[in-house]
């Protein structure tokens, strides 16, 4: 059975682009990515822990209008 694993920042950004987000934009202390009017602040760590990854994806779900499953995340 597949499990959530830590994710590199570049990989996270690439997968968000595949979900429809625009490219990262500088602003303040963090970069931001936008999907319509929704804005997501991207943390500056080089790698996101499983907990941080799941929290960021939970933040994205209302903008997408659906949940992002482990299978879908793995295939992106």
Secondary structure per residue as TSV (DSSP state, phi and psi in degrees):
chain	resnum	aa	ss	phi	psi
A	1	X	-	360.0	135.7
A	2	X	-	-70.2	152.4
A	3	X	-	-132.2	156.7
A	4	X	-	-67.4	139.9
A	5	X	-	-128.9	157.9
A	6	X	-	-57.8	155.0
A	7	X	E	-131.4	133.0
A	8	X	E	-68.0	151.2
A	9	X	H	-60.2	-43.9
A	10	X	H	-62.7	-40.1
A	11	X	H	-65.7	-41.7
A	12	X	H	-60.1	-45.7
A	13	X	H	-63.7	-43.2
A	14	X	H	-61.2	-41.3
A	15	X	H	-70.5	-35.4
A	16	X	H	-65.3	-36.7
A	17	X	H	-61.6	-39.1
A	18	X	H	-67.2	-24.9
A	19	X	T	-82.8	-4.2
A	20	X	T	112.5	1.4
A	21	X	-	-76.0	153.3
A	22	X	-	-79.2	175.8
A	23	X	-	-67.7	158.2
A	24	X	-	-62.4	139.5
A	25	X	E	-123.0	136.6
A	26	X	E	-72.0	152.5
A	27	X	E	174.9	121.4
A	28	X	T	64.3	-135.2
A	29	X	T	-88.2	-17.1
A	30	X	E	-127.9	161.1
A	31	X	E	-83.9	156.0
A	32	X	E	-125.9	150.1
A	33	X	E	-126.6	142.1
A	34	X	E	-119.6	145.4
A	35	X	E	-133.8	100.1
A	36	X	T	65.6	-121.7
A	37	X	T	-95.3	-4.9
A	38	X	E	-81.4	135.0
A	39	X	E	-122.5	130.4
A	40	X	E	-117.2	124.0
A	41	X	E	-80.0	130.1
A	42	X	E	-97.7	118.2
A	43	X	-	-60.6	157.7
A	44	X	-	-88.1	-2.7
A	45	X	-	-61.8	152.9
A	46	X	S	-73.9	-29.7
A	47	X	E	-139.5	137.8
A	48	X	E	-98.1	133.0
A	49	X	-	-69.3	168.9
A	50	X	H	-60.4	-44.0
A	51	X	H	-61.9	-46.4
A	52	X	H	-64.9	-40.1
A	53	X	H	-61.2	-46.5
A	54	X	H	-65.6	-37.0
A	55	X	H	-65.9	-41.7
A	56	X	H	-64.6	-41.1
A	57	X	H	-67.2	-35.3
A	58	X	H	-65.1	-32.8
A	59	X	H	-68.3	-33.4
A	60	X	H	-78.5	-28.3
A	61	X	H	-53.4	-43.8
A	62	X	H	-62.3	-34.3
A	63	X	H	-69.2	-36.2
A	64	X	H	-79.2	-26.3
A	65	X	T	82.2	14.8
A	66	X	S	-160.8	167.4
A	67	X	-	-86.3	152.2
A	68	X	-	-103.7	112.9
A	69	X	-	-82.2	164.6
A	70	X	H	-61.4	-41.7
A	71	X	H	-61.8	-45.5
A	72	X	H	-63.5	-43.1
A	73	X	H	-62.3	-40.7
A	74	X	H	-66.2	-32.7
A	75	X	H	-82.6	-16.9
A	76	X	-	-68.5	360.0
